[in-house]
C-alpha cells in the first residue's frame, strides 16, 4: 500500500520539432500525494508539511477552484469528485492522488499537475490534467479512462501555454503508474504534424527527511526553478527567432473533456 505521500524523482524532457528544433532535459522532484489522507501526509517528515511553511510543503489553495480565490473554496478531493459526478455520473471514486511539484521554501510553479481518481479495486477511472501558464492562468483537461490498460487522452488545445505556439492543434496526454514508476507524456501536434513532446519519467521514493535533503540538494531543486527555467528556455527560443504568438483570452469554462484514443502516444 502506497503511503499518504511519497517523493517522485524524475527526468523531464521537452523536444520541440520543426525548424528551429529545441531540446531540454531537467531533473525533477514531485509529490505523489493522497488527497483523501492529507493528515497522514502531514506527519510523513519533519521537513514536509501540508498547509504550512517548510522546506517542502503542499497547499490546497494552489490548485483547482482555490487558485486565486479570495477564500478557500473546497478540499481538492471534493473538487475532483464534483468533476467526476459530472463527467462519469454514478461512478464511485475511492481514492484520489495528485502528482505535482511541491512548494520549496514556500514557493512553487506547476506547469502541469495530474490528479488520478481510482475506484475501490484500484483501477484508474478518471485522470485530470491541470495546466498552468506563467501569466497566472489555469485550464484543466478532464479524461474518463474507460478502464483502458494504457489510455491516451486526445483533446483540442484550448489554452495559451507558450508564446511560441498558437492556441490550436491537438494534445495527446497519458499517465502511467506501474509499481514504483510513474510516467507522464504530453504530445502536441499542429495540423497532424508533431510539434512538441514532453515526458516525465519518475521513480517513487519514500518521503523521509534524509531523502528530501538528498534529492533537493542532489538534483539542484530551488524555489521557482520551473518558472525560471521556462523563461530561460523562452529566451533561447527568442534568440533562435521562433515566431511569437500573443496571448488570447483564457477560456471562460475552467475545464474541458478529452476523448480516448486506443493507440499508444507518439
Backbone bond lengths (Angstrom), bond angles and torsions (degrees), N, CA, C in turn:
res aa  C-N    CA-C-N  psi(-1)  N-CA   C-N-CA  omega(-1)  CA-C   N-CA-C  phi
1 X - - - 1.469 - - 1.528 109.86 -
2 X 1.331 116.73 131.31 1.456 121.25 -178.28 1.525 110.59 -73.20
3 X 1.337 118.88 133.14 1.463 121.37 177.03 1.531 111.25 -60.29
4 X 1.345 117.25 167.03 1.467 119.89 -178.49 1.524 114.28 -57.34
5 X 1.320 117.35 -31.51 1.461 120.14 176.21 1.521 108.86 -148.41
6 X 1.317 116.05 140.13 1.459 122.53 174.61 1.523 107.89 -135.29
7 X 1.325 114.97 163.17 1.460 121.03 172.75 1.521 109.28 -87.44
8 X 1.312 116.24 151.97 1.461 121.73 172.14 1.526 107.28 -128.63
9 X 1.325 116.40 110.81 1.461 120.80 174.91 1.518 107.89 -89.88
10 X 1.322 116.97 139.86 1.460 117.95 -170.57 1.518 113.06 -147.87
11 X 1.319 113.92 161.50 1.459 123.46 164.38 1.521 106.64 -105.56
12 X 1.321 116.33 127.71 1.461 121.97 -179.53 1.520 108.23 -117.75
13 X 1.321 116.54 124.90 1.462 120.47 -179.61 1.522 110.68 -126.72
14 X 1.324 115.30 147.28 1.462 122.94 174.66 1.524 107.75 -129.44
15 X 1.310 116.57 126.34 1.458 121.78 177.27 1.520 108.69 -120.25
16 X 1.323 116.13 118.78 1.467 121.70 176.86 1.522 107.95 -99.86
17 X 1.334 115.45 126.80 1.462 120.92 -178.26 1.530 110.46 -95.58
18 X 1.314 115.09 169.48 1.456 120.22 179.78 1.515 111.16 90.35
19 X 1.314 115.58 -166.74 1.463 121.22 -178.65 1.522 109.30 -120.82
20 X 1.357 115.98 124.05 1.464 126.30 -3.27 1.530 111.07 -80.57
21 X 1.302 116.50 149.55 1.461 121.29 175.78 1.530 109.50 -83.74
22 X 1.323 115.78 166.65 1.462 119.74 -179.50 1.519 108.32 -157.14
23 X 1.337 116.20 146.38 1.468 120.44 -178.39 1.515 109.24 -143.92
24 X 1.327 115.92 140.45 1.461 120.41 172.84 1.519 109.45 -143.80
25 X 1.315 115.35 152.89 1.456 121.61 177.33 1.514 108.37 -142.61
26 X 1.334 116.40 133.70 1.457 122.34 -177.26 1.530 109.99 -137.89
27 X 1.324 115.64 155.98 1.454 121.70 169.11 1.527 108.68 -85.54
28 X 1.308 116.16 136.96 1.455 120.18 179.81 1.518 112.00 -122.32
29 X 1.323 115.91 159.15 1.464 122.39 175.62 1.524 107.65 -137.50
30 X 1.326 115.86 117.06 1.459 121.51 -175.83 1.518 111.27 -122.87
31 X 1.328 114.94 167.86 1.457 123.14 169.43 1.519 108.62 -104.95
32 X 1.330 115.96 143.10 1.468 122.69 168.72 1.521 103.87 -119.31
33 X 1.350 115.33 94.95 1.455 120.83 -164.41 1.523 111.44 -117.26
34 X 1.318 115.53 139.39 1.461 123.63 -179.96 1.531 108.91 -84.03
35 X 1.325 116.87 110.43 1.459 120.53 -178.24 1.519 112.77 -72.45
36 X 1.329 116.84 -13.39 1.464 120.89 176.36 1.525 112.39 -90.22
37 X 1.327 117.31 -3.28 1.468 120.35 -179.03 1.524 110.10 -142.33
38 X 1.313 116.29 55.68 1.461 119.89 179.34 1.523 111.86 -68.63
39 X 1.336 117.51 -28.22 1.466 119.80 175.93 1.522 110.26 -64.34
40 X 1.330 116.90 -42.18 1.459 120.29 176.65 1.511 111.96 -64.99
41 X 1.336 116.79 -39.90 1.464 120.65 178.42 1.524 111.24 -62.98
42 X 1.321 116.48 -33.84 1.461 121.59 -174.88 1.523 113.30 -66.54
43 X 1.319 117.82 -19.99 1.467 120.63 -178.18 1.530 111.56 -109.08
44 X 1.320 117.05 20.69 1.465 120.74 -176.94 1.518 113.00 -75.05
45 X 1.332 117.03 -32.90 1.461 121.49 -177.29 1.519 109.22 -158.32
46 X 1.335 116.06 150.46 1.462 120.03 176.42 1.525 111.76 -68.61
47 X 1.324 117.04 -17.36 1.464 121.03 -177.85 1.525 112.74 -99.14
48 X 1.338 116.86 5.98 1.462 121.25 177.91 1.519 109.65 -130.96
49 X 1.335 115.83 137.08 1.463 120.39 179.61 1.518 110.54 -138.35
50 X 1.312 115.25 153.40 1.462 122.93 171.90 1.524 108.05 -106.34
51 X 1.313 116.39 119.50 1.455 121.05 175.08 1.506 116.36 83.31
52 X 1.331 117.86 4.78 1.459 119.36 176.71 1.523 110.04 -149.08
53 X 1.329 116.40 165.79 1.465 122.82 -173.96 1.525 111.59 -65.98
54 X 1.328 115.26 141.07 1.459 122.21 172.92 1.525 107.48 -166.52
55 X 1.332 116.43 -179.58 1.465 118.73 174.87 1.521 109.49 -57.78
56 X 1.334 117.50 -50.46 1.462 122.84 169.56 1.520 108.13 -117.72
57 X 1.315 116.49 141.36 1.462 119.45 178.33 1.523 110.58 -152.43
58 X 1.336 113.98 166.52 1.462 122.33 179.31 1.511 108.38 -136.63
59 X 1.339 116.49 133.42 1.462 120.69 179.33 1.524 109.52 -133.16
60 X 1.311 115.76 127.62 1.460 120.41 -179.36 1.530 112.17 -64.53
61 X 1.304 117.51 -22.31 1.468 120.02 -178.14 1.530 112.63 -69.03
62 X 1.328 117.70 -11.11 1.464 121.00 179.87 1.525 112.85 -82.26
63 X 1.321 118.27 -4.28 1.465 120.98 -167.52 1.525 112.44 -131.91
64 X 1.337 113.31 160.19 1.453 121.37 170.50 1.518 113.71 51.77
65 X 1.339 117.82 -139.49 1.467 121.29 -176.60 1.525 113.25 -69.64
66 X 1.335 117.51 -13.73 1.463 120.55 179.78 1.526 112.35 -79.44
67 X 1.328 117.00 -19.89 1.462 121.78 -176.54 1.531 109.97 -65.62
68 X 1.317 116.22 124.43 1.470 123.80 -180.00 1.532 113.36 67.00
69 X 1.328 118.10 3.61 1.464 119.99 178.20 1.531 109.53 -74.34
70 X 1.317 116.55 147.09 1.462 120.56 -179.64 1.523 111.71 -69.38
71 X 1.337 115.67 -28.13 1.463 121.05 178.33 1.525 108.57 -138.14
72 X 1.319 115.84 158.43 1.465 120.82 179.47 1.524 109.69 -60.58
73 X 1.338 116.87 127.73 1.460 121.52 -174.90 1.520 111.79 -90.24
74 X 1.343 116.59 -55.43 1.460 119.69 -178.60 1.522 110.19 -164.96
75 X 1.337 118.04 155.82 1.462 120.88 172.71 1.529 109.84 -60.07
76 X 1.323 116.58 148.08 1.463 120.09 -177.26 1.521 112.22 -65.31
77 X 1.328 117.62 -33.40 1.467 119.73 177.36 1.527 110.24 -61.32
78 X 1.321 116.84 -40.79 1.468 120.96 177.44 1.525 110.39 -66.10
79 X 1.318 116.62 -40.06 1.471 121.68 178.99 1.525 111.53 -59.13
80 X 1.337 117.00 -46.38 1.463 120.43 -179.16 1.525 110.65 -67.79
81 X 1.310 117.75 -38.40 1.475 119.77 177.49 1.533 111.17 -66.92
82 X 1.321 116.62 -31.64 1.461 119.88 175.76 1.526 110.71 -66.49
83 X 1.335 116.54 -42.34 1.466 120.50 175.02 1.526 110.64 -61.56
84 X 1.333 115.91 -44.07 1.467 120.25 -178.59 1.523 111.17 -61.39
85 X 1.324 116.88 -38.07 1.464 120.29 -179.81 1.519 111.59 -62.54
86 X 1.328 116.38 -27.67 1.463 120.45 178.84 1.523 111.99 -87.54
87 X 1.328 116.85 -38.07 1.469 121.01 -175.41 1.523 111.80 -83.78
88 X 1.329 116.06 -42.71 1.472 120.95 -178.88 1.531 108.92 -132.07
89 X 1.318 117.53 69.97 1.472 120.88 -176.89 1.520 112.31 -57.26
90 X 1.324 114.95 136.78 1.455 120.64 179.44 1.512 114.46 89.82
91 X 1.330 117.34 -11.10 1.462 121.09 -179.65 1.532 110.18 -79.54
92 X 1.309 116.77 124.84 1.459 121.27 177.13 1.525 110.06 -76.50
93 X 1.324 116.02 131.19 1.462 122.30 176.16 1.523 107.52 -109.08
94 X 1.327 116.55 111.10 1.464 120.91 -176.81 1.520 112.57 -89.07
95 X 1.336 117.03 -29.57 1.463 119.51 -175.94 1.523 109.89 -152.27
96 X 1.333 115.04 145.46 1.466 121.32 178.04 1.519 108.53 -133.83
97 X 1.319 115.54 125.63 1.461 120.86 175.75 1.525 108.74 -121.52
98 X 1.325 114.49 158.66 1.460 121.54 -177.47 1.519 109.83 -130.50
99 X 1.332 115.80 129.93 1.465 122.19 172.36 1.522 107.39 -100.89
100 X 1.323 116.79 118.95 1.461 120.47 -173.40 1.516 110.48 -159.26
101 X 1.320 116.47 158.01 1.457 120.03 171.97 1.528 109.13 -72.71
102 X 1.329 118.24 143.81 1.466 120.38 175.65 1.522 111.20 -81.99
103 X 1.303 116.08 160.58 1.463 119.21 162.75 1.530 107.68 -67.04
104 X 1.313 116.72 136.42 1.460 122.20 174.25 1.521 107.39 -115.91
105 X 1.317 116.53 116.01 1.466 122.68 -173.78 1.529 110.53 51.58
106 X 1.323 115.64 38.02 1.459 121.47 173.02 1.508 116.50 90.04
107 X 1.344 118.36 -3.56 1.461 120.67 -176.51 1.521 110.74 -119.24
108 X 1.354 116.14 146.12 1.460 119.59 -179.96 1.522 110.30 -158.26
109 X 1.333 115.73 149.65 1.460 122.33 164.46 1.517 106.93 -139.32
110 X 1.327 116.20 126.28 1.463 122.08 -176.27 1.525 110.68 -116.35
111 X 1.329 119.02 99.29 1.466 120.07 176.68 1.526 112.28 -60.43
112 X 1.338 116.27 -37.17 1.462 120.77 -179.78 1.519 110.01 -146.51
113 X 1.316 116.21 126.42 1.462 122.53 172.40 1.521 107.65 -120.84
114 X 1.334 116.53 141.21 1.462 120.57 -174.63 1.527 109.82 -122.28
115 X 1.335 116.03 118.76 1.461 122.55 173.82 1.524 108.26 -93.54
116 X 1.321 116.12 137.25 1.462 121.10 -179.54 1.529 108.45 -126.88
117 X 1.325 116.18 116.70 1.467 122.20 -178.73 1.520 109.72 -105.51
118 X 1.332 116.61 130.24 1.465 122.16 -176.37 1.522 110.74 -122.29
119 X 1.339 115.57 155.87 1.463 120.32 175.13 1.525 109.93 -88.80
120 X 1.318 117.20 -174.50 1.465 121.63 -175.08 1.520 112.86 -63.90
121 X 1.324 117.75 -24.30 1.466 121.31 179.10 1.524 112.67 -84.36
122 X 1.331 116.74 -5.24 1.457 120.75 -177.14 1.515 113.73 91.30
123 X 1.325 117.44 0.92 1.456 122.00 179.41 1.531 109.94 -76.01
124 X 1.340 116.17 130.69 1.461 120.28 176.73 1.526 109.44 -68.76
125 X 1.322 116.26 127.23 1.464 120.59 -179.74 1.530 112.48 -114.84
126 X 1.329 117.21 -19.32 1.462 119.89 178.68 1.521 109.76 -153.17
127 X 1.329 115.94 137.51 1.457 122.37 176.45 1.518 107.78 -123.79
128 X 1.317 116.30 133.64 1.459 121.54 -176.33 1.527 108.48 -123.18
129 X 1.326 115.90 120.29 1.461 122.22 -178.16 1.532 108.47 -104.12
130 X 1.327 116.49 111.78 1.467 121.69 -178.96 1.526 108.87 -101.12
131 X 1.322 116.37 113.62 1.464 123.02 -174.55 1.523 109.84 -104.37
132 X 1.329 116.35 134.76 1.463 121.95 177.41 1.524 109.64 -121.94
133 X 1.321 116.87 144.42 1.460 119.64 170.65 1.525 109.68 -109.24
134 X 1.317 116.50 175.10 1.466 120.56 -175.59 1.526 112.28 -81.56
135 X 1.337 116.97 5.21 1.461 121.35 178.21 1.531 111.69 -100.96
136 X 1.329 116.47 12.04 1.458 120.77 177.19 1.510 114.30 79.13
137 X 1.348 116.94 24.75 1.463 121.40 179.94 1.523 110.16 -114.95
138 X 1.331 115.39 156.35 1.462 121.36 178.25 1.525 110.33 -135.45
139 X 1.335 114.69 152.80 1.462 121.38 167.53 1.521 107.41 -146.92
140 X 1.326 115.95 146.99 1.459 121.25 -174.04 1.521 110.63 -121.96
141 X 1.340 115.17 133.91 1.461 122.05 176.06 1.526 107.94 -107.78
142 X 1.328 116.36 120.99 1.465 122.50 -173.80 1.521 109.51 -105.71
143 X 1.338 116.04 127.74 1.465 120.84 -175.09 1.518 110.95 -125.40
144 X 1.325 115.85 125.56 1.460 122.40 171.85 1.519 107.05 -90.11
145 X 1.344 117.18 125.66 1.461 120.62 -169.36 1.525 115.42 -84.30
146 X 1.314 119.47 -11.75 1.467 121.68 176.58 1.534 112.73 54.97
147 X 1.326 117.73 24.37 1.465 122.70 -179.02 1.527 112.26 55.40
148 X 1.324 116.41 33.60 1.462 121.25 176.65 1.522 109.59 -79.63
149 X 1.334 117.20 144.55 1.465 121.26 -177.30 1.528 111.59 -68.58
150 X 1.344 117.48 -41.69 1.465 121.49 -179.54 1.526 108.67 -135.88
151 X 1.322 116.98 71.85 1.463 119.33 -174.15 1.526 113.23 -68.81
152 X 1.308 115.13 142.79 1.459 123.18 170.79 1.525 106.77 -120.49
153 X 1.318 116.31 124.40 1.461 121.30 -174.95 1.526 109.25 -101.17
154 X 1.313 116.11 126.85 1.459 122.60 -175.62 1.519 109.38 -111.93
155 X 1.336 116.17 132.60 1.456 119.72 -179.75 1.516 110.71 -152.36
156 X 1.293 115.58 149.49 1.459 121.42 171.75 1.528 108.86 -67.43
157 X 1.332 116.59 138.32 1.460 119.71 175.50 1.524 108.87 -70.09
158 X 1.337 116.72 125.10 1.462 121.05 -174.85 1.527 113.17 -121.59
159 X 1.314 117.04 0.59 1.463 120.03 -166.49 1.526 109.85 -139.67
160 X 1.319 116.07 137.16 1.465 123.44 -179.24 1.527 109.77 -76.37
161 X 1.311 115.84 118.11 1.461 120.74 -179.28 1.520 111.06 -112.70
162 X 1.332 116.67 -52.26 1.459 122.70 -177.41 1.524 110.16 -119.66
163 X 1.335 117.68 139.73 1.468 119.54 176.02 1.527 112.97 -70.84
164 X 1.326 116.32 -3.34 1.460 119.82 -178.85 1.526 112.69 -106.03
165 X 1.326 115.46 12.18 1.465 121.45 171.92 1.532 108.67 -138.64
166 X 1.335 117.51 144.10 1.465 120.00 177.28 1.527 111.08 -78.77
167 X 1.324 116.07 166.38 1.466 120.23 173.83 1.527 107.24 -87.27
168 X 1.294 115.13 75.18 1.461 123.49 176.78 1.519 107.70 -159.56
169 X 1.299 116.45 169.94 1.456 120.23 -179.01 1.516 112.06 96.78
170 X 1.318 115.02 -162.53 1.465 121.09 -169.72 1.522 110.88 -140.86
171 X 1.327 115.48 139.05 1.462 122.01 173.38 1.526 110.08 -99.94
172 X 1.329 115.06 146.65 1.459 122.48 164.45 1.521 106.48 -121.56
173 X 1.319 115.96 117.03 1.459 122.39 -172.74 1.518 109.86 -116.47
174 X 1.323 116.43 139.13 1.467 118.53 176.40 1.519 110.62 -148.03
175 X 1.333 114.37 148.12 1.466 123.06 176.53 1.515 107.98 -131.85
176 X 1.334 116.38 133.27 1.463 121.10 176.32 1.523 109.28 -134.46
177 X 1.331 115.56 139.14 1.462 121.97 175.39 1.518 107.56 -136.14
178 X 1.321 115.91 107.81 1.460 122.04 -179.70 1.526 108.18 -125.42
179 X 1.331 116.20 115.65 1.469 121.65 -177.87 1.530 109.40 55.56
180 X 1.344 117.78 -120.58 1.460 119.65 -177.85 1.529 112.68 -96.08
181 X 1.322 117.31 10.44 1.464 120.86 -176.99 1.528 111.49 -108.93
182 X 1.325 115.23 139.54 1.458 122.48 177.57 1.523 108.48 -129.20
183 X 1.323 115.98 137.01 1.460 120.37 177.55 1.526 110.15 -137.08
184 X 1.315 115.40 134.20 1.460 122.32 173.77 1.522 107.65 -123.91
185 X 1.333 116.26 130.62 1.456 120.85 178.40 1.526 109.84 -126.09
186 X 1.335 115.21 137.18 1.461 122.10 174.83 1.521 107.62 -126.88
187 X 1.314 116.48 110.01 1.456 121.39 174.68 1.515 109.15 -103.44
188 X 1.323 116.84 132.60 1.463 121.52 -178.17 1.518 109.12 -124.98
189 X 1.315 116.59 129.27 1.462 121.22 179.77 1.524 110.16 -130.24
190 X 1.320 115.41 149.56 1.458 123.10 176.35 1.518 107.63 -123.90
191 X 1.322 116.60 122.32 1.466 122.33 -177.09 1.531 110.73 53.17
192 X 1.333 114.81 44.48 1.463 124.31 175.99 1.531 113.84 70.05
193 X 1.331 117.78 5.59 1.461 120.98 179.31 1.529 109.38 -105.20
194 X 1.348 118.37 132.23 1.468 120.59 179.57 1.525 111.58 -57.68
195 X 1.331 116.27 130.65 1.458 121.53 179.03 1.526 112.02 -114.74
196 X 1.343 116.70 -34.33 1.463 120.70 -177.08 1.518 109.71 -156.03
197 X 1.320 115.96 143.82 1.463 121.66 171.48 1.520 108.23 -133.38
198 X 1.324 116.71 119.28 1.464 122.42 177.39 1.523 108.61 -115.98
199 X 1.325 116.14 132.85 1.464 121.19 -176.49 1.525 109.85 -134.68
200 X 1.318 116.04 132.85 1.461 122.67 168.32 1.519 107.46 -112.64
201 X 1.319 116.42 120.41 1.465 122.38 175.48 1.521 107.58 -115.14
202 X 1.336 116.07 111.22 1.453 119.46 -172.64 1.509 113.87 -124.39
203 X 1.327 114.71 161.19 1.459 122.19 177.02 1.521 108.81 -130.08
204 X 1.323 115.56 133.79 1.462 121.94 -177.67 1.527 110.47 -74.50
205 X 1.337 115.29 135.20 1.464 122.57 176.48 1.532 108.95 -130.38
206 X 1.330 118.37 147.33 1.467 120.10 178.90 1.527 112.05 -60.17
207 X 1.303 116.49 145.24 1.458 122.60 177.15 1.524 108.91 -84.48
208 X 1.322 115.41 85.73 1.459 121.64 176.34 1.520 108.58 -120.46
209 X 1.318 116.70 157.70 1.464 120.21 178.94 1.526 110.77 -60.96
210 X 1.319 116.24 -38.10 1.461 119.40 178.96 1.526 110.94 -63.84
211 X 1.331 117.03 -44.36 1.462 119.69 179.32 1.527 111.72 -65.68
212 X 1.323 116.70 -38.18 1.462 119.36 177.81 1.522 110.17 -58.18
213 X 1.318 116.73 -50.43 1.465 120.04 -179.89 1.527 111.28 -63.59
214 X 1.328 116.22 -42.04 1.467 120.34 -178.78 1.519 111.57 -59.59
215 X 1.331 116.82 -46.66 1.465 119.37 -173.38 1.525 112.99 -85.58
216 X 1.320 118.18 -30.01 1.463 119.21 174.74 1.523 110.17 -65.44
217 X 1.331 116.10 -45.91 1.463 120.19 -179.03 1.530 110.94 -77.86
218 X 1.340 116.22 -45.98 1.464 120.51 -173.94 1.510 114.57 -67.19
219 X 1.340 117.98 -27.63 1.467 120.42 179.13 1.534 111.68 -109.52
220 X 1.336 115.76 15.31 1.473 122.17 173.34 1.533 112.53 55.50
221 X 1.335 115.58 48.64 1.460 119.89 175.35 1.530 108.93 -85.36
222 X 1.311 116.59 136.07 1.459 120.84 178.08 1.522 108.61 -148.83
223 X 1.344 117.51 163.15 1.464 120.28 -174.13 1.523 112.84 -55.56
224 X 1.339 116.17 131.86 1.459 124.04 175.44 1.532 113.25 63.77
225 X 1.327 117.22 22.99 1.461 119.46 179.37 1.531 112.39 -56.18
226 X 1.355 120.02 -46.45 1.473 118.49 179.26 1.527 112.91 -58.85
227 X 1.328 117.27 -39.02 1.464 121.73 -179.91 1.524 110.69 -63.13
228 X 1.322 116.30 -46.56 1.467 120.89 179.42 1.523 110.31 -65.58
229 X 1.333 116.53 -43.48 1.465 120.98 -179.60 1.524 111.48 -59.72
230 X 1.335 116.89 -41.01 1.462 120.57 178.87 1.527 110.74 -59.95
231 X 1.315 117.33 -42.04 1.459 120.09 -178.95 1.526 111.96 -72.18
232 X 1.320 117.24 -33.46 1.468 119.89 175.26 1.526 110.41 -63.97
233 X 1.338 116.37 -45.87 1.467 119.74 179.00 1.527 111.02 -66.55
234 X 1.327 117.25 -34.28 1.467 120.52 176.74 1.526 110.87 -62.82
235 X 1.317 116.54 -39.21 1.466 120.36 177.04 1.527 110.87 -63.15
236 X 1.325 116.37 -40.15 1.466 120.11 177.68 1.530 110.94 -62.63
237 X 1.333 116.65 -42.43 1.464 120.27 178.83 1.525 110.90 -65.96
238 X 1.324 116.49 -39.14 1.464 120.42 177.39 1.526 110.56 -61.84
239 X 1.340 116.34 -40.49 1.469 120.56 177.79 1.527 111.71 -65.78
240 X 1.335 116.55 -27.02 1.470 120.69 176.22 1.529 112.10 -83.46
241 X 1.327 115.81 2.42 1.473 122.64 177.88 1.532 112.73 64.22
242 X 1.319 115.65 35.91 1.459 120.05 174.12 1.530 108.74 -70.16
243 X 1.314 116.74 140.11 1.459 121.37 -177.07 1.525 111.21 -59.76
244 X 1.319 116.21 139.23 1.465 123.27 -179.41 1.529 109.34 -102.78
245 X 1.337 116.11 133.10 1.464 121.94 178.24 1.528 109.25 -113.62
246 X 1.331 116.78 130.95 1.460 120.18 179.46 1.526 110.54 -72.48
247 X 1.310 115.68 156.77 1.469 121.72 -175.05 1.525 111.22 -84.47
248 X 1.333 116.99 120.81 1.462 119.85 174.43 1.527 110.46 -82.56
249 X 1.306 116.34 175.65 1.463 120.88 176.88 1.525 109.76 -68.03
250 X 1.321 116.14 139.56 1.468 120.58 179.39 1.526 110.06 -67.21
251 X 1.334 117.79 154.06 1.471 120.39 178.09 1.525 111.40 -58.22
252 X 1.335 116.07 142.93 1.464 119.98 179.21 1.525 111.39 -68.64
253 X 1.327 116.09 -39.42 1.458 119.66 177.41 1.523 108.75 -80.64
254 X 1.332 118.99 129.06 1.467 121.10 -173.21 1.518 114.89 -73.45
255 X 1.332 117.85 -10.72 1.460 119.10 -179.26 1.522 110.48 -146.32
256 X 1.339 114.48 158.62 1.460 120.92 177.02 1.519 108.73 -141.52
257 X 1.325 116.25 156.23 1.464 122.08 -178.27 1.523 110.72 -89.32
258 X 1.327 115.28 153.26 1.457 121.64 174.56 1.525 109.33 -109.99
259 X 1.321 114.73 167.76 1.457 121.50 173.40 1.524 108.61 -106.59
260 X 1.313 116.32 162.67 1.462 121.13 179.94 1.519 109.94 -99.00
261 X 1.339 115.35 130.33 1.456 121.02 174.60 1.516 108.48 -107.94
262 X 1.292 117.90 139.58 1.464 122.05 -174.66 1.521 113.15 -80.79
263 X 1.336 116.86 -31.52 1.466 118.02 -174.68 1.513 111.60 -82.08
264 X 1.320 116.71 177.49 1.454 122.65 -176.08 1.523 109.89 -81.40
265 X 1.360 117.00 155.44 1.454 119.74 177.72 1.516 111.34 -66.98
266 X 1.314 115.21 151.22 1.459 119.43 178.83 1.518 111.00 -69.92
